[in-house]
Amino acid sequence: MIISATIRNSNQENDITVSTNTNTKEVSIPGKADGRGSSVNGGELLFLALATCFCNDVYREASRREMQIELVEVTVSGEFGKEGEAGSNITYTAIIQSSNSSAEQIKDLILHVDKVAEIHNTLRKGVSVSLKE
């Protein structure tokens, strides 16, 4: 699976696309008021990536367990310091409601998804990010 994201920003224009293999989608994020840059920062998008990954993986793993999920709510928070510093103290909470599962089954699902969530595991591994020239 090949995943990519592209932002093309110029004065008063903020065009964003994401792709998985050949499936490309537009993402609507307004530019900053002065037109230079995105109104959403990278930390917010990183945390959204964590929340989205966990949410999607809950549905995937619940389906394998024949659990009917009614609601998933994931909140990710953390801290960023000075410019150039890595984020820290990243934590998240997950609330899941299911029409056919016990509290213990839901807890087990949450713990399992925490172990298999790909974005979480990517950050935990500390994968390198390289600038191509």
N, C-alpha and C positions, 0 to 999 in steps of 0.2 A: 504494500500500500504506500503510495507516494502522496504526501500532504504538502501543500504550499499555501502561503498567504501573501497577498500583494496589496500595498497601499500606494496610490498615486495621488499626491497632494500638491496642489498649486493654489494660488490666491483664489479663495472662495470655492474650491473644488476639493472634495475628499472622496475618491473612488476606491472602494475596497472589495477585493474578491478573495475567496478561499476555495481551495480545490482538494478533493481526494480522488486520486487517479484522474479520471476524465470528468468527474462530476464537479462543475464549477458553480458557485453561488455568489451573488452579490450580498454584501453586508452593509447596512445603512448606519453610518455613524457620522454625525455632522462634524464639520471642521470647527476649529476655534473661532471665536467671534471676530478676531482680526484676520481670519482666513488662512493662517499659516500653522499647519499641524492639525492634529485630531483633537476633538473635544473630550475624548476618552483617553486616559493615559495607559501606558504599557502594563503597569502594575494592576490596574483594574481589569485589563484584558487577560493577564496571566491568571488572576484569581477567577475570572469568569471561565477560563479554560479548565481550571481544576474543578469548578462547580459543574460545568457542562459534562466533563468526562465522567465524574462520579454519577451524575443523574442518568446519563445514557447507559452506563454500565449497570446501574441498579435494574433498569428495565431488562437488559440483556440477561443478567444473572437470575432475576426473578422469573423470567420466562422459562429458563432451564429448570427451575424448581416448581413450576406451575403455580407461582404466587401471583395473585391479581393485585397490582399496584394501583392505588387510586390517586396518590399524591406523593411527590418527592420535592423536598425543599432542602437546598444545600446552601450554606453561607460560609464563605471563605474570607478570612481576614488575616492581616499581617502588618508588618512595619517596613518602611523604607526610610533610610537615613539621608545622608548627604548625597549629592550627585555622584554617580559612579559606584556607589555602594550596593552590594547585593541585598535583597530583602531578607528579613528574619522573622522569627516567631510566627510562621505561617501555620494557622490552625483552621479546622473546619468543623461544622456541625451538620448533621443530616437528620432530617425528620422524614419518616416514611409512613404512609397509611396504606393498609392493605385490607381488602374485604374478606380474605380467606386465610389470614396468617396470624399466628400468635405473636405477642411481644417478643418472645424468645426467638422465634423464626426471623422476625424483622431484625433483631439485634445480630443474629448470626449472618444474615444477608449483608448488613452494614459492614461487619468485620471482614467478611469475605471480599466484598467490593473494594474495601480499603487496601487489601493485599493485591488485587488484580488490576486496579485502575492505572491505565497506561501513562497518563500525564503525571500522576502522582509518582509512579515508579521512575519516570524519566527524571524528574526533579530530585528524587531521593538518590538516584544513581550519580547525579552531578555530571550529566553528559556535557561534552564540550560543544561550544558554538563557535564556528569559524567564519571569518569573512573571506569570501571567494574573490579573487582578483581576475 
